[in-house]
Amino acid sequence: MPMAKVPAAAKKLVPTATESTTATGTRRVRLSRALATKPQKLKLVSDRYKIPDNEYADLMALKKRLLLLNVNIKKSELLRAGLMLLVAMGDIQLKKAVAKLKIVKAAQTTN
């Protein structure tokens, strides 16, 4: 049985050993390595904040409300969600929202 001829275009699809070491071949390897890398983890920053007890009660009420909606959320996640909403606001809306806050001076602790 005679062997069928392979079209020239099909031969070009499979690189030979010499072609794989060319610049194009190494670029392919580098690209595949770059795509295989894991995304960087976000760095978490720890800080302390004090809020008035009535606003803390609002925070806990929102947390309970979300639990009734079958959404388990931490307080920090709830605060981050609120921050996302503030960031998405326009300048006028943001200014109005901040104007509604009462300035509270934290009591100094003595050690």
MIGULUM-251684 format. One record per residue (C-alpha): residue number from 1; residue in one letter; x, y, z. Coordinates in steps of 0.5 Angstrom, whole numbers. Example, Ala and Ser with C-alpha at 12.3 -4.5 7.8 and 13.67 -1.06 7.14 Angstrom:
{i:1, aa:a, px:25, py:-9, pz:16}
{i:2, aa:s, px:27, py:-2, pz:14}
***
This chain:
{i:1, aa:m, px:0, py:0, pz:0}
{i:2, aa:p, px:3, py:7, pz:-2}
{i:3, aa:m, px:4, py:12, pz:3}
{i:4, aa:a, px:-1, py:18, pz:3}
{i:5, aa:k, px:3, py:25, pz:2}
{i:6, aa:v, px:2, py:30, pz:7}
{i:7, aa:p, px:1, py:37, pz:5}
{i:8, aa:a, px:6, py:42, pz:7}
{i:9, aa:a, px:2, py:46, pz:11}
{i:10, aa:a, px:1, py:40, pz:16}
{i:11, aa:k, px:8, py:39, pz:16}
{i:12, aa:k, px:9, py:46, pz:19}
{i:13, aa:l, px:4, py:45, pz:24}
{i:14, aa:v, px:9, py:41, pz:28}
{i:15, aa:p, px:15, py:44, pz:30}
{i:16, aa:t, px:22, py:40, pz:29}
{i:17, aa:a, px:27, py:39, pz:34}
{i:18, aa:t, px:31, py:45, pz:31}
{i:19, aa:e, px:25, py:49, pz:31}
{i:20, aa:s, px:23, py:48, pz:38}
{i:21, aa:t, px:29, py:52, pz:40}
{i:22, aa:t, px:28, py:58, pz:36}
{i:23, aa:a, px:26, py:64, pz:39}
{i:24, aa:t, px:19, py:63, pz:38}
{i:25, aa:g, px:19, py:56, pz:41}
{i:26, aa:t, px:22, py:59, pz:48}
{i:27, aa:r, px:17, py:65, pz:48}
{i:28, aa:r, px:12, py:60, pz:47}
{i:29, aa:v, px:15, py:56, pz:54}
{i:30, aa:r, px:15, py:63, pz:57}
{i:31, aa:l, px:8, py:65, pz:56}
{i:32, aa:s, px:6, py:58, pz:58}
{i:33, aa:r, px:10, py:59, pz:64}
{i:34, aa:a, px:7, py:66, pz:65}
{i:35, aa:l, px:0, py:63, pz:64}
{i:36, aa:a, px:1, py:58, pz:69}
{i:37, aa:t, px:3, py:62, pz:75}
{i:38, aa:k, px:-2, py:63, pz:81}
{i:39, aa:p, px:-4, py:70, pz:82}
{i:40, aa:q, px:-1, py:74, pz:88}
{i:41, aa:k, px:-5, py:74, pz:94}
{i:42, aa:l, px:-7, py:80, pz:97}
{i:43, aa:k, px:-3, py:83, pz:103}
{i:44, aa:l, px:-8, py:84, pz:109}
{i:45, aa:v, px:-7, py:90, pz:114}
{i:46, aa:s, px:-9, py:89, pz:121}
{i:47, aa:d, px:-12, py:96, pz:124}
{i:48, aa:r, px:-16, py:98, pz:130}
{i:49, aa:y, px:-22, py:102, pz:130}
{i:50, aa:k, px:-27, py:104, pz:135}
{i:51, aa:i, px:-34, py:106, pz:133}
{i:52, aa:p, px:-40, py:108, pz:137}
{i:53, aa:d, px:-45, py:103, pz:140}
{i:54, aa:n, px:-51, py:105, pz:136}
{i:55, aa:e, px:-47, py:104, pz:130}
{i:56, aa:y, px:-44, py:97, pz:132}
{i:57, aa:a, px:-51, py:95, pz:134}
{i:58, aa:d, px:-53, py:97, pz:127}
{i:59, aa:l, px:-47, py:93, pz:124}
{i:60, aa:m, px:-50, py:87, pz:128}
{i:61, aa:a, px:-57, py:88, pz:126}
{i:62, aa:l, px:-54, py:88, pz:119}
{i:63, aa:k, px:-50, py:81, pz:120}
{i:64, aa:k, px:-57, py:78, pz:123}
{i:65, aa:r, px:-61, py:80, pz:117}
{i:66, aa:l, px:-56, py:77, pz:112}
{i:67, aa:l, px:-56, py:71, pz:116}
{i:68, aa:l, px:-64, py:70, pz:115}
{i:69, aa:l, px:-62, py:71, pz:108}
{i:70, aa:n, px:-57, py:65, pz:108}
{i:71, aa:v, px:-51, py:69, pz:108}
{i:72, aa:n, px:-46, py:68, pz:113}
{i:73, aa:i, px:-41, py:74, pz:113}
{i:74, aa:k, px:-36, py:77, pz:118}
{i:75, aa:k, px:-36, py:84, pz:121}
{i:76, aa:s, px:-30, py:85, pz:117}
{i:77, aa:e, px:-33, py:83, pz:110}
{i:78, aa:l, px:-39, py:87, pz:112}
{i:79, aa:l, px:-35, py:93, pz:113}
{i:80, aa:r, px:-31, py:92, pz:106}
{i:81, aa:a, px:-38, py:91, pz:103}
{i:82, aa:g, px:-40, py:98, pz:105}
{i:83, aa:l, px:-33, py:101, pz:103}
{i:84, aa:m, px:-34, py:98, pz:96}
{i:85, aa:l, px:-41, py:102, pz:96}
{i:86, aa:l, px:-37, py:109, pz:99}
{i:87, aa:v, px:-32, py:108, pz:93}
{i:88, aa:a, px:-37, py:107, pz:88}
{i:89, aa:m, px:-41, py:114, pz:90}
{i:90, aa:g, px:-40, py:120, pz:86}
{i:91, aa:d, px:-37, py:126, pz:90}
{i:92, aa:i, px:-43, py:129, pz:92}
{i:93, aa:q, px:-47, py:123, pz:94}
{i:94, aa:l, px:-40, py:121, pz:98}
{i:95, aa:k, px:-40, py:128, pz:101}
{i:96, aa:k, px:-47, py:128, pz:104}
{i:97, aa:a, px:-46, py:121, pz:107}
{i:98, aa:v, px:-40, py:123, pz:110}
{i:99, aa:a, px:-44, py:129, pz:113}
{i:100, aa:k, px:-49, py:125, pz:116}
{i:101, aa:l, px:-43, py:122, pz:121}
{i:102, aa:k, px:-42, py:125, pz:128}
{i:103, aa:i, px:-35, py:126, pz:130}
{i:104, aa:v, px:-34, py:122, pz:136}
{i:105, aa:k, px:-27, py:123, pz:140}
{i:106, aa:a, px:-25, py:116, pz:142}
{i:107, aa:a, px:-23, py:116, pz:150}
{i:108, aa:q, px:-16, py:116, pz:151}
{i:109, aa:t, px:-14, py:109, pz:155}
{i:110, aa:t, px:-9, py:110, pz:161}
{i:111, aa:n, px:-5, py:104, pz:162}
***
